[in-house]
Amino acid sequence: MALLVRVTGRDGEHELPAPSDQSEREELTRFLDRHGPYALIWIRLASGEYVRYDQIVSIRIAE
C-alpha cells in the first residue's frame, strides 16, 4: 500500500511509503492531520529522498 504525492516544482507523482498495519484511508487521514511521521517538517519519499511537508501539493491513494 502506498500514497502518491505531487511535489511543488517536480513533474509526476512520487510514492510515499505507508505501513501495512494501517488501511489506506487511515494512512491518508494520518497524513492530512499531520500525525505520526507526518508531523515532521521533512517527509521521506519511497526513493529515500526527503521533501518538506509544505511542498506537497496533492496526495492520493495508489490504485
Kinemage of the C-alpha trace (Angstrom):
@kinemage 1
@onewidth
@group {chain A} dominant
@subgroup {mainchain}
@vectorlist {calphas} color= white
{ca met a 1} P 0.000 0.000 0.000
{ca ala a 2} L 1.288 3.445 -0.860
{ca leu a 3} L 0.187 7.014 -1.189
{ca leu a 4} L 1.110 9.088 -4.229
{ca val a 5} L 2.043 12.738 -3.822
{ca arg a 6} L 2.756 15.643 -6.141
{ca val a 7} L 5.540 17.975 -5.059
{ca thr a 8} L 5.924 21.657 -5.945
{ca gly a 9} L 8.376 22.165 -8.807
{ca arg a 10} L 8.567 18.499 -9.813
{ca asp a 11} L 6.902 16.523 -12.571
{ca gly a 12} L 4.799 13.443 -11.925
{ca glu a 13} L 3.812 11.708 -8.737
{ca his a 14} L 6.117 10.311 -6.103
{ca glu a 15} L 5.413 7.360 -3.853
{ca leu a 16} L 5.076 7.877 -0.131
{ca pro a 17} L 5.521 4.545 1.641
{ca ala a 18} L 2.878 3.628 4.181
{ca pro a 19} L 2.961 0.903 6.835
{ca ser a 20} L 0.889 -2.174 6.060
{ca asp a 21} L -0.731 -2.195 9.516
{ca gln a 22} L -2.887 0.825 8.549
{ca ser a 23} L -5.676 0.915 5.998
{ca glu a 24} L -5.240 3.264 3.058
{ca arg a 25} L -7.860 5.650 4.387
{ca glu a 26} L -6.357 5.615 7.895
{ca glu a 27} L -2.929 6.439 6.494
{ca leu a 28} L -4.341 9.217 4.320
{ca thr a 29} L -6.114 10.655 7.368
{ca arg a 30} L -2.866 10.498 9.372
{ca phe a 31} L -1.099 12.414 6.606
{ca leu a 32} L -3.764 15.116 6.324
{ca asp a 33} L -3.975 15.522 10.117
{ca arg a 34} L -0.144 15.508 10.407
{ca his a 35} L 0.020 12.585 12.823
{ca gly a 36} L 2.868 10.105 13.306
{ca pro a 37} L 5.773 10.533 10.880
{ca tyr a 38} L 3.828 13.237 9.023
{ca ala a 39} L 4.099 15.624 11.981
{ca leu a 40} L 7.689 16.332 10.937
{ca ile a 41} L 8.728 19.110 8.563
{ca trp a 42} L 10.635 16.677 6.304
{ca ile a 43} L 8.741 13.731 4.803
{ca arg a 44} L 10.620 10.735 3.384
{ca leu a 45} L 9.578 9.501 -0.052
{ca ala a 46} L 9.891 5.856 -1.131
{ca ser a 47} L 13.003 6.844 -3.118
{ca gly a 48} L 14.718 7.784 0.145
{ca glu a 49} L 14.640 11.465 -0.701
{ca tyr a 50} L 13.182 13.968 1.764
{ca val a 51} L 10.801 16.803 0.873
{ca arg a 52} L 9.211 19.434 3.055
{ca tyr a 53} L 5.616 18.712 4.091
{ca asp a 54} L 4.531 22.134 2.811
{ca gln a 55} L 5.902 21.341 -0.688
{ca ile a 56} L 3.391 18.521 -1.148
{ca val a 57} L 0.508 19.932 -3.172
{ca ser a 58} L -1.672 16.821 -3.572
{ca ile a 59} L -1.962 13.300 -2.249
{ca arg a 60} L -3.996 10.260 -3.273
{ca ile a 61} L -4.213 6.544 -2.589
{ca ala a 62} L -2.381 4.455 -5.178
{ca glu a 63} L -4.786 2.180 -7.038
